[in-house]
Amino acid sequence: MPGQIGLIQATEAIKLILKKGKPLIGKFMIYNAMDLDFRLFPVGKNPSCPLCSEKSKIKGLVDYHEVCSREAVSVPAG
């Protein structure tokens, strides 16, 4: 099973690199190995997504080196 899914993923990557065929962008694929059945469902953007919606709240990348190197703040118990 991992080999079959890996082959599908590799095929999708090749289609994107070569700009050929119809990639599965915007689609969700379910594979039933027992019945050798594939199902495709369309997937749209979430209108309330904080990253990719029209009113996105996330405007840039976080500098993880700066954020992770800060000292931990202790909170008193109680």
N, C-alpha and C positions, 0 to 999 in steps of 0.2 A: 504494500500500500504506500509506504513512503516514497518508493521509486516512481510509482504512477503519479503521485501528486508533484513530486520533484520534476518529472518530465513536463507536466503541464506548466509549472512555474517557469522552467527553462524556455519552453515554447513561447510563453507570454513575453519574456525578456527579449527573445530574439525578434519577435514581432515589433516590439517597441524600438529596439535598436535599428532595425532595418526599415522601419516605418512601412511595413507591409501587413496585409491581412486586417482582421478586426480584433483588436485587443479587448479583453474583458473589463475594460475601465467602465465603472458605473454599473457593474453587474456582480451579483453574488452567486457563486457556483456551489452546488451541493452534489457530491459524488457518492453514490451508493454502490460500494464494491460488490456486495452480495448479488445485486441484480444487474450490475454493470450499467447503471443508469446515471445520467447527468441531468441536473435541473439548473436553469438560470433564472434569476430573479433580478429585476431592475432595482437599483438602489440610488436614491437621490441624496442631495446634501441636506443636512439638518439645518433648518432656517435659524435655529437658536445656537448653533455651534460657535463657541467663543473664538475659534481660529479662522474658519473659512466662510462665515456668514457675512452678509452685507454690513452688519453692525458688529464686526469683530472687536473683541476687547484685547486680544493679543496682537501687538503691533510689531514685535521683533523678538529676537532670540535672547535668552538669558546668558550672561557670562558665568558659567558654572564654576570656573576657577575662582572667580571673585566670591560668589555666593557660598561655595563649599569651604572656602578657606577662612570664613568668619568663625569666631569663637562661639561655642554653644551657649545659649542663654539659659540659665537654670530658673525654674519656676518653683517657688516655695510650696511645699505640700500643705494642704489643709483647707 
